[in-house]
Amino acid sequence: MELKDSVVVVTGSAAGLGKAMLQRMGQAGAKCIVSDVNAPAVASTLGELKNAGIECSSFVCNVTSESEVEQLCQFAVQQYGRLDVVVANAGILRDGLLIKTDRQTGAISGKMSLKDWQAVIDVNLTGVFLTVREAACQMISQKQGGVIIPISSISRHGFRGQSNYSASKAGVAAMVPLWAEELARYKIRVAGIAPGFIATEMVLAQMNERAREAWEARIPIGRLGQPDEIAKSVEHIITNDLINGVILEVSGGVRV
Ligand SMILES: NC(=O)c1ccc[n+]([C@@H]2O[C@H](COP(=O)([O-])OP(=O)(O)OC[C@H]3O[C@@H](n4cnc5c(N)ncnc54)[C@H](O)[C@@H]3O)[C@@H](O)[C@H]2O)c1
């Protein structure tokens, strides 16, 4: 698919990877919809994109709300007449061990709360399900196909301290090939990305300088990824019609 003049929605795009995706796609001539649960951040990102000469508009949307996600996809059509590309990107972390024990006594001192489990599943798994479902509804109705890109993570393989996050990202990765198969008859491609450690607020907020150096030592290329390196992979999926039903790992070779 050509990016120029295509209509693109990215959830969770007021910051981090989502914002970098819109910056890259907007520069390539796509019409961009900034969408995020954080309304002030949506307004400021919209301003930045407009200042960069990108044709864009915005819609505040919490991906855990079925009606808001429905309205988001309808908004794209009201605004620009159709919907061509949707990136299901919004995601959160609520890290913690399944069980914590006191080092000295061995007594149980904590456990991952149901609240933290559910919050991550709601945004990262149910939110992706709703986003992909509503994107597909719109693309099927307009009969012109489209591209849907769910964002997973290398944590899909299972990462210590991330029961909730790993489960959500493994769930997303599992659905990508089956969605690609189900939606192929409507000329909709579905391909995902599993980023490694990328320098966004989500990752940097969790790390001090020492932790960052320790992580960089574990990454074969010796550094964190940059948001635009994930945005480049989004562009590659959109513009290469042969990519379908797979998850691209974009991680500098790190293994978890
Ligand atoms: N940064 C990394 O290293 C990394 C690695 C692997 C996967 N990912 C995934 O990439 C995606 C983007 O991550 P990021 O690093 O840019 O994170 P980020 O925290 O910088 O940005 C995420 C954005 O999602 C928004 N958001 C949160 N909950 C939402 C909701 N319910 N509805 C709508 N928007 C919501 C936030 O407001 C924020 O603007 C996430 O799915 C994340 O799991 C990131």
PDBQT file of the ligand as one rigid body, heavy atoms in Angstrom, charges set to zero:
ROOT
HETATM    1  N1  LIG A 301       9.259   1.183  24.548  1.00  0.00    +0.000 N 
HETATM    2  C1  LIG A 301       9.589  -0.099  24.463  1.00  0.00    +0.000 C 
HETATM    3  O1  LIG A 301      10.722  -0.491  24.702  1.00  0.00    +0.000 OA
HETATM    4  C2  LIG A 301       8.551  -1.109  24.045  1.00  0.00    +0.000 A 
HETATM    5  C3  LIG A 301       8.989  -2.431  23.877  1.00  0.00    +0.000 A 
HETATM    6  C4  LIG A 301       8.079  -3.376  23.475  1.00  0.00    +0.000 A 
HETATM    7  C5  LIG A 301       6.770  -3.044  23.231  1.00  0.00    +0.000 A 
HETATM    8  N2  LIG A 301       6.365  -1.763  23.423  1.00  0.00    +0.000 N 
HETATM    9  C6  LIG A 301       4.965  -1.466  23.174  1.00  0.00    +0.000 C 
HETATM   10  O2  LIG A 301       4.856  -0.370  22.300  1.00  0.00    +0.000 OA
HETATM   11  C7  LIG A 301       3.661   0.354  22.594  1.00  0.00    +0.000 C 
HETATM   12  C8  LIG A 301       4.005   1.825  22.827  1.00  0.00    +0.000 C 
HETATM   13  O3  LIG A 301       4.909   1.889  23.923  1.00  0.00    +0.000 OA
HETATM   14  P1  LIG A 301       5.712   3.233  24.297  1.00  0.00    +0.000 P 
HETATM   15  O4  LIG A 301       7.051   2.809  24.711  1.00  0.00    +0.000 OA
HETATM   16  O5  LIG A 301       5.546   4.246  23.238  1.00  0.00    +0.000 OA
HETATM   17  O6  LIG A 301       4.914   3.664  25.599  1.00  0.00    +0.000 OA
HETATM   18  P2  LIG A 301       4.580   5.143  26.164  1.00  0.00    +0.000 P 
HETATM   19  O7  LIG A 301       4.188   4.918  27.578  1.00  0.00    +0.000 OA
HETATM   20  O8  LIG A 301       5.685   6.083  25.855  1.00  0.00    +0.000 OA
HETATM   21  O9  LIG A 301       3.305   5.554  25.283  1.00  0.00    +0.000 OA
HETATM   22  C9  LIG A 301       2.105   4.818  25.360  1.00  0.00    +0.000 C 
HETATM   23  C10 LIG A 301       0.939   5.725  25.085  1.00  0.00    +0.000 C 
HETATM   24  O10 LIG A 301      -0.257   4.930  25.234  1.00  0.00    +0.000 OA
HETATM   25  C11 LIG A 301      -1.227   5.733  25.903  1.00  0.00    +0.000 C 
HETATM   26  N3  LIG A 301      -2.212   4.889  26.576  1.00  0.00    +0.000 N 
HETATM   27  C12 LIG A 301      -2.087   4.216  27.745  1.00  0.00    +0.000 A 
HETATM   28  N4  LIG A 301      -3.245   3.618  28.055  1.00  0.00    +0.000 NA
HETATM   29  C13 LIG A 301      -4.123   3.905  27.064  1.00  0.00    +0.000 A 
HETATM   30  C14 LIG A 301      -5.479   3.591  26.832  1.00  0.00    +0.000 A 
HETATM   31  N5  LIG A 301      -6.183   2.840  27.704  1.00  0.00    +0.000 N 
HETATM   32  N6  LIG A 301      -6.070   4.045  25.707  1.00  0.00    +0.000 NA
HETATM   33  C15 LIG A 301      -5.373   4.834  24.831  1.00  0.00    +0.000 A 
HETATM   34  N7  LIG A 301      -4.093   5.188  25.013  1.00  0.00    +0.000 NA
HETATM   35  C16 LIG A 301      -3.462   4.725  26.125  1.00  0.00    +0.000 A 
HETATM   36  C17 LIG A 301      -0.417   6.567  26.890  1.00  0.00    +0.000 C 
HETATM   37  O11 LIG A 301      -1.148   7.709  27.312  1.00  0.00    +0.000 OA
HETATM   38  C18 LIG A 301       0.824   6.889  26.068  1.00  0.00    +0.000 C 
HETATM   39  O12 LIG A 301       0.679   8.108  25.369  1.00  0.00    +0.000 OA
HETATM   40  C19 LIG A 301       3.033  -0.339  23.796  1.00  0.00    +0.000 C 
HETATM   41  O13 LIG A 301       2.055  -1.265  23.356  1.00  0.00    +0.000 OA
HETATM   42  C20 LIG A 301       4.195  -1.070  24.409  1.00  0.00    +0.000 C 
HETATM   43  O14 LIG A 301       3.792  -2.182  25.164  1.00  0.00    +0.000 OA
HETATM   44  C21 LIG A 301       7.225  -0.782  23.825  1.00  0.00    +0.000 A 
ENDROOT
TORSDOF 0
